[in-house]
Amino acid sequence: MNFTFYDFETTGISPAFDQPLQFAAILTDGEFREIERVNLRCRIAPHIIPSPWALAVTGVRPAQLLDPELPSLFEFTQAIAALIARWSPATWTGFNSIRFDEEMLRQAFYQNLQPDIFATQFNGNTRLDILTALYAVWYRQRVRTAVQN
């Protein structure tokens, strides 16, 4: 099965009040050989007020938020939905992706009338969150050390 490694850059941390600004992803085969990569950006929706801290973290300048050359958030979500459909089935992999990126994606899809808001977990897709896997390894090692002592 193919793997997709992806990440969002957003205007803040609230899926209900913020939006994604950038989506980057790499599709690999089962041996982790790169097949394709994308880097999509969009302009800010008129009702969104970006967090200054989020802009500092992402490096996005305020003028870039209004770039008329960039697609709207609606067009951006359409492009991501089409990409997910084209790259499926795959294991969608990220760092803190289930608790953050997936929530941001679902809310953006919902707010922009994309019908398949659970696209990365159905249609043969699976999900893998590296942060959750690291927690599991840390916890197992901690339990093993406690049992040995």
DRENMIFI-437583 format. One record per residue (C-alpha): x, y, z; residue number from 0. Coordinates in Angstrom, 1 decimal, m for minus. Layout:
BEGIN
X,Y,Z,NUM .
...
# end
This chain:
BEGIN
0.0,0.0,0.0,0 .
1.1,3.6,m0.7,1 .
1.9,6.1,2.0,2 .
1.1,9.8,2.0,3 .
3.0,12.1,4.3,4 .
1.2,15.4,4.7,5 .
1.0,18.5,6.8,6 .
m1.1,21.7,7.0,7 .
0.0,25.3,7.8,8 .
m3.0,27.2,9.2,9 .
m4.1,30.5,10.5,10 .
m4.4,29.2,14.1,11 .
m5.2,26.1,16.1,12 .
m9.0,26.1,16.1,13 .
m10.6,24.1,13.4,14 .
m13.9,26.0,13.9,15 .
m12.4,29.5,13.6,16 .
m9.2,29.1,11.6,17 .
m8.4,27.7,8.2,18 .
m5.6,25.9,6.4,19 .
m3.4,28.1,4.3,20 .
m1.1,25.5,2.9,21 .
m1.2,21.7,2.3,22 .
2.0,19.8,1.4,23 .
2.1,16.1,0.8,24 .
4.4,13.4,m0.6,25 .
3.0,10.1,m2.0,26 .
5.3,7.1,m1.8,27 .
5.0,3.5,m2.6,28 .
5.2,0.7,0.0,29 .
9.0,0.9,m0.2,30 .
8.9,4.7,0.5,31 .
10.1,5.6,m3.0,32 .
8.6,9.0,m3.9,33 .
5.9,8.9,m6.5,34 .
4.6,12.5,m6.4,35 .
4.6,15.6,m4.3,36 .
2.3,18.6,m4.0,37 .
2.5,22.0,m2.3,38 .
m0.9,23.8,m2.4,39 .
m1.6,27.3,m1.0,40 .
m4.7,29.4,m0.8,41 .
m5.7,32.9,0.2,42 .
m7.4,33.7,3.5,43 .
m11.2,33.7,3.7,44 .
m12.7,37.1,4.4,45 .
m14.1,36.1,7.8,46 .
m10.9,34.6,9.2,47 .
m8.6,36.6,11.5,48 .
m5.2,34.9,11.6,49 .
m3.2,34.4,14.8,50 .
0.0,36.5,14.7,51 .
1.8,33.5,16.3,52 .
0.6,31.2,13.6,53 .
1.9,33.6,10.9,54 .
5.2,33.7,12.8,55 .
5.5,30.0,12.9,56 .
4.5,29.4,9.3,57 .
6.5,32.4,7.9,58 .
3.5,33.6,6.0,59 .
3.4,37.4,5.6,60 .
0.1,39.3,5.8,61 .
0.4,40.4,2.2,62 .
0.6,36.8,1.1,63 .
m2.7,36.1,2.7,64 .
m4.5,38.3,0.2,65 .
m2.6,37.3,m3.0,66 .
m5.3,37.3,m5.8,67 .
m3.2,34.7,m7.7,68 .
m3.9,32.1,m5.0,69 .
m7.1,30.0,m5.1,70 .
m9.9,30.6,m2.7,71 .
m10.4,28.3,0.3,72 .
m13.2,26.7,m1.6,73 .
m11.0,26.0,m4.6,74 .
m8.3,24.8,m2.3,75 .
m10.5,22.2,m0.6,76 .
m11.7,21.0,m4.0,77 .
m8.1,20.5,m5.0,78 .
m7.3,18.6,m1.8,79 .
m10.4,16.4,m2.2,80 .
m9.5,15.5,m5.8,81 .
m5.9,14.7,m4.7,82 .
m7.1,12.4,m1.9,83 .
m9.4,10.6,m4.3,84 .
m6.6,10.3,m6.9,85 .
m4.0,9.1,m4.3,86 .
m6.3,6.6,m2.6,87 .
m6.0,4.0,m1.2,88 .
m3.0,5.0,0.9,89 .
m2.0,5.3,4.5,90 .
m2.3,9.0,5.4,91 .
0.6,9.8,7.7,92 .
1.5,12.9,9.7,93 .
2.8,14.2,13.0,94 .
m0.1,15.0,15.3,95 .
m2.3,14.6,12.2,96 .
m5.3,12.8,13.8,97 .
m5.7,15.4,16.5,98 .
m4.9,18.5,14.4,99 .
m4.5,18.1,10.6,100 .
m7.5,15.7,10.2,101 .
m9.8,18.0,12.3,102 .
m8.7,21.0,10.3,103 .
m9.3,19.1,7.0,104 .
m12.7,17.9,8.1,105 .
m13.8,21.3,9.2,106 .
m12.5,23.0,6.0,107 .
m14.3,20.3,3.9,108 .
m17.5,20.8,5.9,109 .
m17.5,24.6,5.7,110 .
m16.8,24.5,1.9,111 .
m19.4,21.9,1.0,112 .
m17.1,19.0,0.2,113 .
m19.2,15.9,0.7,114 .
m16.5,13.4,1.7,115 .
m15.3,14.9,5.0,116 .
m13.8,11.6,6.1,117 .
m11.9,11.0,2.9,118 .
m8.6,10.0,4.5,119 .
m10.2,7.2,6.6,120 .
m12.6,5.6,4.1,121 .
m12.3,4.4,0.5,122 .
m9.5,2.0,1.4,123 .
m7.5,4.6,3.2,124 .
m5.9,4.2,6.6,125 .
m4.3,6.8,8.9,126 .
m1.1,6.8,10.9,127 .
m0.2,9.5,13.4,128 .
3.6,9.5,14.2,129 .
3.1,11.4,17.5,130 .
0.7,8.7,18.7,131 .
3.1,6.0,17.7,132 .
5.9,7.8,19.6,133 .
3.7,8.0,22.7,134 .
3.0,4.2,22.4,135 .
6.7,3.4,22.1,136 .
7.6,5.7,25.1,137 .
4.9,4.2,27.2,138 .
5.9,0.6,26.4,139 .
9.5,1.3,27.2,140 .
8.5,3.0,30.5,141 .
6.3,0.0,31.5,142 .
9.1,m2.4,30.5,143 .
11.6,m0.5,32.6,144 .
9.2,m0.4,35.6,145 .
8.6,m4.1,35.5,146 .
12.3,m4.9,35.3,147 .
13.0,m2.8,38.4,148 .
# end
